[in-house]
Amino acid sequence: RYASEDYLFGRTPVAFLTAQAHRLPPGARVLSVADGEGRNAVHLARLGHDVTAFDVSPNAIAKARALAAEAGVEVAFHVSTLEDWDWSAPVDALVAVFIQFLPPDARAAAFARFAAAIRPGGLLLLHGYAPRQVEYGTGGPGARENMYTEAMLAEAFSGWEILHSADYDAEIHEGAGHSGLSALVDFVARKPGH
């Protein structure tokens, strides 16, 4: 799906990230998972963060590297699956945007990896679709069970300090892949500890 020269989800960061990036400490070590064509990782690097990002698609990573070069920023881009990624290096923040290719059992395993990778006191910034997105048909998979609810995320990260949680509809225009009225869920939480 990333084979064309166009950026499937556009070249600008998701609005959620531009609204929530102020929560990151200066020069934060950030991991962006399933980052696609780099729009979010490049934005974070432009803000002065130390960004590592991966995606399973070599085409997407090639386009991400081009986007970073064009922006004049350094991002450590890698081709990897969630399962093959080395989760042992702690990060100040983990960003996961529209990763809803995961069914519930795989999502639970991924969330456990995310939680382990974030240092105590670090941040999780998660953004995706609510179940009603399936009816809207403006992006994402056609599987309601892959979508997020605020309650499900609060339970998955029980004991974390929720800094921002929202379920809302918005008109988005992020390339051909995400366009039109969308059912969105934001979740920003701080891991317990210091």
C-alpha positions as CSV (number, residue, x, y, z in Angstrom):
1,R,0.0,0.0,0.0
2,Y,3.0,2.3,0.3
3,A,4.3,1.5,-3.2
4,S,3.2,4.7,-4.9
5,E,5.1,8.0,-4.8
6,D,2.3,9.7,-3.0
7,Y,2.2,9.7,0.8
8,L,-0.8,7.6,1.6
9,F,-1.6,9.4,4.9
10,G,-0.1,12.7,3.8
11,R,3.2,14.4,4.8
12,T,2.0,16.4,7.9
13,P,1.7,15.0,11.4
14,V,-1.6,13.8,12.8
15,A,-3.4,16.6,14.6
16,F,-3.4,14.6,17.9
17,L,0.4,14.7,17.9
18,T,0.6,18.4,17.2
19,A,-1.8,19.0,20.1
20,Q,-0.2,16.7,22.6
21,A,3.6,17.0,21.8
22,H,3.9,19.8,24.4
23,R,3.7,17.1,27.1
24,L,7.1,15.6,26.0
25,P,10.2,16.8,28.0
26,P,12.8,18.6,25.9
27,G,15.0,16.3,23.9
28,A,12.9,13.2,24.8
29,R,13.9,9.8,23.6
30,V,10.8,8.8,21.6
31,L,9.8,5.6,19.9
32,S,7.2,5.8,17.1
33,V,5.8,2.3,16.4
34,A,4.3,1.2,13.0
35,D,5.2,4.7,11.9
36,G,4.4,4.4,8.2
37,E,5.8,7.0,5.9
38,G,7.4,9.1,8.7
39,R,5.1,12.1,9.0
40,N,4.8,11.7,12.8
41,A,8.4,10.8,13.5
42,V,9.7,13.6,11.4
43,H,7.5,16.1,13.2
44,L,8.8,15.0,16.6
45,A,12.4,15.2,15.3
46,R,11.7,18.8,14.1
47,L,10.7,19.6,17.7
48,G,14.2,18.5,18.9
49,H,13.4,15.0,20.1
50,D,15.6,11.9,19.7
51,V,13.3,9.8,17.6
52,T,13.5,6.1,16.6
53,A,10.8,4.7,14.4
54,F,9.9,1.5,12.7
55,D,7.5,0.0,10.3
56,V,7.1,-3.4,8.6
57,S,7.1,-1.8,5.1
58,P,10.4,-1.1,3.4
59,N,8.6,1.2,1.0
60,A,7.2,3.2,3.8
61,I,10.6,3.5,5.5
62,A,12.3,4.6,2.3
63,K,9.7,7.4,2.0
64,A,10.1,8.3,5.7
65,R,13.9,8.6,5.2
66,A,13.2,10.9,2.2
67,L,10.8,13.0,4.3
68,A,13.4,13.4,7.1
69,A,16.1,14.4,4.7
70,E,13.8,17.0,3.1
71,A,13.1,18.3,6.6
72,G,16.8,18.3,7.5
73,V,16.3,16.1,10.6
74,E,17.7,12.8,11.8
75,V,15.4,9.9,12.7
76,A,16.6,6.4,13.3
77,F,14.2,4.5,10.9
78,H,14.1,0.7,10.9
79,V,12.2,-2.0,9.1
80,S,10.7,-4.3,11.7
81,T,7.5,-5.9,12.9
82,L,6.1,-5.3,16.4
83,E,7.2,-8.9,17.3
84,D,10.7,-8.6,16.1
85,W,11.5,-5.1,17.5
86,D,14.0,-5.0,20.4
87,W,12.0,-3.5,23.2
88,S,14.8,-3.5,25.8
89,A,15.9,0.1,25.4
90,P,13.8,2.4,27.6
91,V,12.2,5.4,26.1
92,D,10.8,8.7,27.5
93,A,7.7,8.4,25.3
94,L,6.1,5.9,23.0
95,V,3.9,7.1,20.1
96,A,1.4,4.7,18.5
97,V,-0.9,6.3,15.9
98,F,-3.5,4.3,13.9
99,I,-2.0,0.9,14.7
100,Q,-5.4,-0.9,14.4
101,F,-4.3,-3.7,12.2
102,L,-4.0,-5.7,15.5
103,P,-6.9,-7.9,16.7
104,P,-7.6,-7.9,20.5
105,D,-5.2,-10.7,21.5
106,A,-2.3,-9.3,19.5
107,R,-3.2,-5.8,20.8
108,A,-2.9,-6.9,24.4
109,A,0.6,-8.4,23.7
110,A,1.6,-5.2,21.9
111,F,0.3,-3.0,24.8
112,A,2.4,-5.0,27.2
113,R,5.5,-4.4,25.1
114,F,4.7,-0.7,25.0
115,A,4.3,-0.5,28.7
116,A,7.6,-2.3,29.4
117,A,9.5,-0.1,26.9
118,I,8.4,3.2,28.6
119,R,10.6,4.3,31.5
120,P,8.9,5.0,34.8
121,G,7.4,8.4,34.6
122,G,7.4,8.2,30.8
123,L,4.5,8.9,28.4
124,L,2.3,6.8,26.1
125,L,0.6,8.8,23.3
126,L,-2.0,6.6,21.6
127,H,-4.4,7.7,18.9
128,G,-6.8,5.7,16.8
129,Y,-10.4,4.9,15.8
130,A,-13.5,4.3,17.9
131,P,-15.7,1.3,16.9
132,R,-18.2,3.5,15.0
133,Q,-15.5,4.3,12.5
134,V,-16.4,1.1,10.7
135,E,-19.7,2.7,9.7
136,Y,-18.0,5.9,8.6
137,G,-15.7,4.0,6.3
138,T,-13.2,6.9,6.0
139,G,-10.1,4.9,7.0
140,G,-8.9,2.0,9.1
141,P,-9.8,-1.6,9.1
142,G,-13.4,-2.9,8.9
143,A,-13.1,-4.7,12.2
144,R,-14.9,-3.1,15.1
145,E,-13.0,-5.3,17.6
146,N,-9.7,-3.7,16.5
147,M,-10.9,-0.2,17.5
148,Y,-10.4,1.6,20.9
149,T,-12.7,2.9,23.6
150,E,-11.6,5.1,26.4
151,A,-12.7,2.5,29.0
152,M,-10.7,-0.2,27.2
153,L,-7.5,1.9,27.2
154,A,-7.9,3.0,30.8
155,E,-8.2,-0.7,31.7
156,A,-5.3,-1.7,29.6
157,F,-3.1,0.9,31.3
158,S,-4.6,0.6,34.7
159,G,-2.6,2.5,37.4
160,W,-1.2,5.0,34.9
161,E,-2.0,8.7,35.3
162,I,-4.3,9.6,32.4
163,L,-3.4,13.1,31.2
164,H,-5.8,13.2,28.3
165,S,-8.5,10.9,27.1
166,A,-11.1,11.8,24.5
167,D,-13.6,10.1,22.1
168,Y,-14.9,12.5,19.4
169,D,-15.7,12.9,15.7
170,A,-13.6,15.1,13.5
171,E,-13.2,15.8,9.8
172,I,-9.7,14.8,8.8
173,H,-7.8,15.0,5.5
174,E,-4.6,13.0,5.8
175,G,-3.8,11.9,2.3
176,A,-6.0,9.3,0.5
177,G,-5.8,6.9,3.4
178,H,-7.7,8.9,6.0
179,S,-10.2,11.4,4.6
180,G,-13.6,12.5,5.8
181,L,-15.6,12.3,9.0
182,S,-13.7,10.1,11.5
183,A,-14.5,8.6,14.9
184,L,-11.3,9.2,16.9
185,V,-9.9,8.3,20.3
186,D,-7.0,10.0,22.0
187,F,-5.2,8.6,25.0
188,V,-2.1,10.1,26.8
189,A,-1.0,8.5,30.0
190,R,2.1,8.6,32.3
191,K,3.6,5.4,33.6
192,P,3.9,5.1,37.4
193,G,7.2,5.8,39.0
194,H,10.0,8.3,38.5
